Amino acid sequence: MKQVNEIDITVETQYLENQIPDKDKYVFAYKITICNNGLQPVQLINRYWLITDGNGEKTEVQGEGVIGKQPHIAIGNSFQYTSGAVLDTPVGTMQGYYEMQREDGDRFQAAVNVFSLAVPNAVN
């Protein structure tokens, strides 16, 4: 599967201070916008995430769709969703890809570049 740039992905992150399940966990929300700049409608089929905490511990997450959906995205349209991650450290990163399928059945990977998860003022 080759990577193509017909899908534009932007990420916004937020530390959720009041959502700490216990003192040694850090909860982050991330809002993802997936814009279809291609020549065909696409459907998001699967996702893959590599989450790395501040200690270098890696967690892989993969599965069907996002937030229980496999959205169809028309040409020129976008799909936006919010999800979250819990880390053992105040800083970390996420990266991955979405497996997309064009209307003609061709599948490809849309990369999600590395983005930071960080408690405010934890990194100078």
N, C-alpha and C positions, 0 to 999 in steps of 0.2 A: 504494500500500500504506500503510494507516494504522498507527500505532503503538498498541499496547495494553499495559496493565499486568498482564495475566493471568500473565505470566512474571516471576518474581523472580530476578535474577541477582546473585550475590555473587562478589567476587574477592579472593583473597589472593595477595600477591606475595612473592618471596624473591630476594635477590641470591645468585648461585652463584659465590662467590669462587674456588673451586677448578676451575671449568669454563672459565676464560679461554682461548680458543683462541690469542690472542696479546695482547701488552701493550696494544694500542689497542682492545680489544673488551671489552664488559661483558655478561655473560650473566645473564638473569633467568628465573625460573620463575614461572608464574602458575597458580593453581588456581581453576577456575571451577565454581560450583554453579548449576545451572539448575533452578528449582523451578516446576512447573506448578500455578498457583493457579486455572486456568481451569475451564470447564465441560465441556471435551472433551479427550481425549488429543491430544497434539501430536507432531510429528516435526520434528527439526532438519534442515533441508534444506541450507542454505548458510550461510557465515560471511563477514563483511567486517570487516577491521581497518584502522584508520589509526594508524600508529605514528609518533610524532614524537620525535626525539632532542633533546638539550639545545642543539643548534645550530639547531633549527627545521627540520631536514631531515625530510621526510615520506616514509613508505613505505606503500603500500597492499597489503594481502594479502586475497585473496578466493578462495573455492573451495567445493567440496562438503563438507558435514559438518565434523566436528572429529575430529582424531586418527584419520582413516580410517573414521569411523563416521557414520551418520545416525540417531542414537538416537531411539527412540520414548519419550515420557515420559507415563506415565499420570496421570490427575487426582490431585493431591495428592502425587505422587512427584517425585523430583529425579534429575538426572544430573550427575555430577561428573567432571571430567577435569583433567589437568595438562599444560601445554605450556610453551613458552619463547619468548624473544625475545633477540636479540643487538643491542646498541646500540654506536655509536661513542663515546658519551659516558656519564658515570656517572649521568646522570638523563635521564628521558624520560617520555612518556605513551603510553597506548594507549586507544582507544575504538572502538566499532563497533556491530555488530548481528548477530543471527542471524535468518535467514529461516526462519520456522516454518510448518508446515502443520497445520491442525486436521484432525480425523477426517473432517469434512464437505468437505474439499478447499480450504477458504478459507486463503489465505496471508497472513501479516503479519510485521512486523519487531519483534523484541524487542531493545530498545536495551541496549547495554553502555555505561554511563556512563564518562567519563574516569577512568582510574586511573593512579597514578604508578608508575614503575619507578625506583628510586633506590638507589644504593650507600649503606649505612648511614653516617650522619654527613656525607653529601655535601650535604645540604640542611638548613639550620638553621631 
